[in-house]
Amino acid sequence: MNRKQRKKTLDALAEESQIMDMFDKLPNHCLVCMAPYDKKDLRMVTTWNVVVRSKEEKVNLYCPTCWSTAMKVIKDFKEQNSGQNKS
């Protein structure tokens, strides 16, 4: 393995380690509605949304209901905004 390959491997490992450290900051409830989150419940793990803000070292957790509501608000805002720009 040459120097470039080792550097690339070490960088990937460092990034993976940083991501794994963020799992400790995963909250146990939805950020918006405070619904409880069980890290051992496979259904919750696969349906809830996690947003990681690396620069702030913050992890936000959203239940499916709050996430879909937020996505709808964003979609509606974009549609209204694009309609105003065309006028």
N, C-alpha and C positions, 0 to 999 in steps of 0.2 A: 504494500500500500504506500503510495507516494504522499508527500506532504499535503498536497491539495485535498486528496481524498480523506486523510486523517482530520484535517481542519473542518471539512464539510461534515464528517461524522460527529466530531466533537460539538460543532454548532447545533446539529440536529438533536443531539442528546441534551444539550443545555436548554434548548427551546422546549423539549418534551418535559424536562424536569421542572421548568418554570410553569408549564401548564398544569402539571400534576400538583404543584404547590398551591395553585389556585383552587383546587377541589376542596381544600380545607376551609375555604371561605364561602363555600356553597351554603346559603341559608336554609332553614328548615321550614320556610313558609313563602307564599307568594308575596312579592314586593308590593303589589297593589291591594289585594283583598285579604291578605294575611291567612289564606287557606293553608292548612298544614301540609307539609311535604314529607313523604316517607322515602328515604333513599334506598330502602330495601324492597319497595314495591315496584315491580317491573313495569306495570302499566304507567305509573307516574314517571318513572325514569324515561320511558319512551315517548310520553305525550307532553310533558312539561318542557318549557323553553328556557334555556340558559343563555345569558348574554354576558360575555366576559369583556371587561374594559381593562386591558393590560396596563395602560399608562397610569390609570388611577388605582390599579390593583384591586378592582372591585368586581364582584360576581353578582348579577341580578337574576332572580328566578321568577318565572311567570307561569301561572296555571293556564290551561288551554282556553278557558273562558276569557280571562283578562288579555291573553295574547291575541285571540281572534278579534276582540273588541278594539284593541290598539291597532291591529292591521286594517280593520274596517275604517277607523278614523283616519289613518294615514292615506288609505286609498281614496276616501271621499275628499280629503284635503287636496290631494294631487289632482283629482278630477276637477274640483272647483278652481284650483289655481291654473290649470291648463286652459280651462274655459275662459278665464279672465285675460290670459295672455293672448288669446286668439282675437279678442274683441278690439 
